[in-house]
Amino acid sequence: MIGALVGLAIAAADFALLRMLAARVELPETKRVLNITGLSQFVLLPVIGYFVAPYVIGD
């Protein structure tokens, strides 16, 4: 469970950074891709953290 929370925290930080980057980009397609990437990480990183953390830390 800790791995999922850490993944969520990393996803939130990365989402904020990607939003700041999207604000500086001029192309609308690039803005959309950056926003979709940030949102998809809210799902992927907690799931990855949930499964990877027991292997790294142990049972």
ZAKOLTOR-271814 format. One record per atom (N, C-alpha, C): residue in one letter; atom name; x, y, z. Coordinates in nm, 2 decimals, decimal comma. Layout:
BEGIN
R;rest;atom;xx;yy;zz
R;A;CA;X;Y;Z
...
! end
This chain:
BEGIN
R;rest;atom;xx;yy;zz
R;M;N;0,08;-0,12;0,00
R;M;CA;0,00;0,00;0,00
R;M;C;0,09;0,13;0,00
R;I;N;0,20;0,12;0,07
R;I;CA;0,29;0,23;0,07
R;I;C;0,34;0,27;-0,07
R;G;N;0,37;0,16;-0,15
R;G;CA;0,41;0,18;-0,28
R;G;C;0,31;0,26;-0,37
R;A;N;0,18;0,23;-0,35
R;A;CA;0,08;0,30;-0,42
R;A;C;0,07;0,44;-0,38
R;L;N;0,09;0,47;-0,25
R;L;CA;0,09;0,61;-0,21
R;L;C;0,21;0,69;-0,26
R;V;N;0,32;0,62;-0,26
R;V;CA;0,44;0,69;-0,31
R;V;C;0,42;0,72;-0,46
R;G;N;0,37;0,62;-0,53
R;G;CA;0,34;0,64;-0,68
R;G;C;0,24;0,75;-0,70
R;L;N;0,14;0,76;-0,61
R;L;CA;0,04;0,87;-0,63
R;L;C;0,11;1,01;-0,60
R;A;N;0,20;1,01;-0,50
R;A;CA;0,27;1,14;-0,48
R;A;C;0,36;1,18;-0,59
R;I;N;0,43;1,08;-0,65
R;I;CA;0,51;1,11;-0,76
R;I;C;0,43;1,15;-0,88
R;A;N;0,31;1,09;-0,90
R;A;CA;0,22;1,12;-1,01
R;A;C;0,17;1,26;-1,00
R;A;N;0,14;1,30;-0,87
R;A;CA;0,09;1,44;-0,85
R;A;C;0,20;1,54;-0,88
R;A;N;0,32;1,52;-0,84
R;A;CA;0,43;1,61;-0,87
R;A;C;0,46;1,62;-1,02
R;D;N;0,46;1,50;-1,08
R;D;CA;0,48;1,50;-1,23
R;D;C;0,37;1,57;-1,30
R;F;N;0,25;1,55;-1,26
R;F;CA;0,13;1,62;-1,32
R;F;C;0,15;1,77;-1,31
R;A;N;0,19;1,82;-1,20
R;A;CA;0,21;1,96;-1,18
R;A;C;0,32;2,01;-1,28
R;L;N;0,43;1,94;-1,29
R;L;CA;0,53;1,98;-1,38
R;L;C;0,49;1,97;-1,52
R;L;N;0,42;1,87;-1,56
R;L;CA;0,37;1,86;-1,70
R;L;C;0,27;1,97;-1,73
R;R;N;0,19;2,01;-1,63
R;R;CA;0,09;2,12;-1,66
R;R;C;0,17;2,25;-1,68
R;M;N;0,27;2,27;-1,60
R;M;CA;0,35;2,40;-1,62
R;M;C;0,42;2,39;-1,76
R;L;N;0,47;2,28;-1,80
R;L;CA;0,53;2,27;-1,93
R;L;C;0,43;2,29;-2,04
R;A;N;0,31;2,24;-2,02
R;A;CA;0,20;2,25;-2,12
R;A;C;0,16;2,40;-2,14
R;A;N;0,17;2,47;-2,03
R;A;CA;0,14;2,62;-2,04
R;A;C;0,24;2,69;-2,12
R;R;N;0,36;2,64;-2,13
R;R;CA;0,46;2,71;-2,21
R;R;C;0,47;2,67;-2,35
R;V;N;0,41;2,56;-2,39
R;V;CA;0,41;2,51;-2,53
R;V;C;0,30;2,58;-2,61
R;E;N;0,33;2,60;-2,74
R;E;CA;0,24;2,67;-2,82
R;E;C;0,14;2,58;-2,90
R;L;N;0,19;2,46;-2,93
R;L;CA;0,11;2,37;-3,02
R;L;C;0,00;2,31;-2,93
R;P;N;-0,13;2,31;-2,98
R;P;CA;-0,24;2,25;-2,90
R;P;C;-0,22;2,10;-2,89
R;E;N;-0,17;2,04;-2,99
R;E;CA;-0,15;1,89;-2,99
R;E;C;-0,06;1,85;-2,88
R;T;N;0,05;1,93;-2,87
R;T;CA;0,15;1,90;-2,76
R;T;C;0,09;1,92;-2,62
R;K;N;0,01;2,02;-2,61
R;K;CA;-0,05;2,05;-2,48
R;K;C;-0,14;1,93;-2,44
R;R;N;-0,22;1,89;-2,54
R;R;CA;-0,31;1,77;-2,51
R;R;C;-0,23;1,65;-2,47
R;V;N;-0,13;1,62;-2,54
R;V;CA;-0,05;1,50;-2,51
R;V;C;0,01;1,51;-2,37
R;L;N;0,07;1,63;-2,33
R;L;CA;0,12;1,65;-2,20
R;L;C;0,02;1,63;-2,09
R;N;N;-0,10;1,68;-2,12
R;N;CA;-0,21;1,67;-2,02
R;N;C;-0,26;1,52;-2,01
R;I;N;-0,27;1,45;-2,12
R;I;CA;-0,31;1,31;-2,11
R;I;C;-0,20;1,23;-2,04
R;T;N;-0,08;1,26;-2,07
R;T;CA;0,03;1,18;-2,00
R;T;C;0,03;1,20;-1,85
R;G;N;0,01;1,33;-1,81
R;G;CA;0,00;1,36;-1,67
R;G;C;-0,12;1,28;-1,60
R;L;N;-0,23;1,28;-1,67
R;L;CA;-0,35;1,21;-1,61
R;L;C;-0,33;1,06;-1,61
R;S;N;-0,27;1,01;-1,71
R;S;CA;-0,25;0,86;-1,72
R;S;C;-0,16;0,82;-1,61
R;Q;N;-0,07;0,90;-1,57
R;Q;CA;0,03;0,86;-1,46
R;Q;C;-0,04;0,85;-1,32
R;F;N;-0,16;0,92;-1,31
R;F;CA;-0,23;0,90;-1,18
R;F;C;-0,29;0,76;-1,17
R;V;N;-0,30;0,69;-1,28
R;V;CA;-0,34;0,55;-1,27
R;V;C;-0,22;0,45;-1,27
R;L;N;-0,13;0,48;-1,36
R;L;CA;-0,02;0,39;-1,38
R;L;C;0,08;0,38;-1,26
R;L;N;0,12;0,50;-1,21
R;L;CA;0,23;0,49;-1,11
R;L;C;0,18;0,43;-0,98
R;P;N;0,06;0,46;-0,93
R;P;CA;0,02;0,39;-0,81
R;P;C;0,00;0,24;-0,83
R;V;N;-0,04;0,19;-0,94
R;V;CA;-0,05;0,05;-0,97
R;V;C;0,09;-0,01;-0,98
R;I;N;0,18;0,05;-1,05
R;I;CA;0,32;0,00;-1,05
R;I;C;0,38;0,00;-0,91
R;G;N;0,36;0,10;-0,84
R;G;CA;0,41;0,11;-0,70
R;G;C;0,36;0,00;-0,61
R;Y;N;0,23;-0,03;-0,63
R;Y;CA;0,17;-0,13;-0,55
R;Y;C;0,23;-0,27;-0,57
R;F;N;0,26;-0,30;-0,70
R;F;CA;0,32;-0,43;-0,73
R;F;C;0,47;-0,43;-0,71
R;V;N;0,54;-0,32;-0,73
R;V;CA;0,69;-0,33;-0,73
R;V;C;0,74;-0,31;-0,59
R;A;N;0,67;-0,24;-0,50
R;A;CA;0,72;-0,21;-0,37
R;A;C;0,75;-0,34;-0,29
R;P;N;0,66;-0,44;-0,29
R;P;CA;0,69;-0,56;-0,21
R;P;C;0,82;-0,63;-0,26
R;Y;N;0,85;-0,62;-0,39
R;Y;CA;0,97;-0,68;-0,44
R;Y;C;1,10;-0,60;-0,40
R;V;N;1,09;-0,47;-0,39
R;V;CA;1,20;-0,39;-0,35
R;V;C;1,22;-0,39;-0,20
R;I;N;1,12;-0,38;-0,12
R;I;CA;1,13;-0,37;0,02
R;I;C;1,12;-0,51;0,09
R;G;N;1,05;-0,60;0,03
R;G;CA;1,03;-0,73;0,09
R;G;C;0,88;-0,74;0,13
R;D;N;0,85;-0,85;0,19
R;D;CA;0,71;-0,88;0,22
R;D;C;0,67;-0,78;0,32
! end
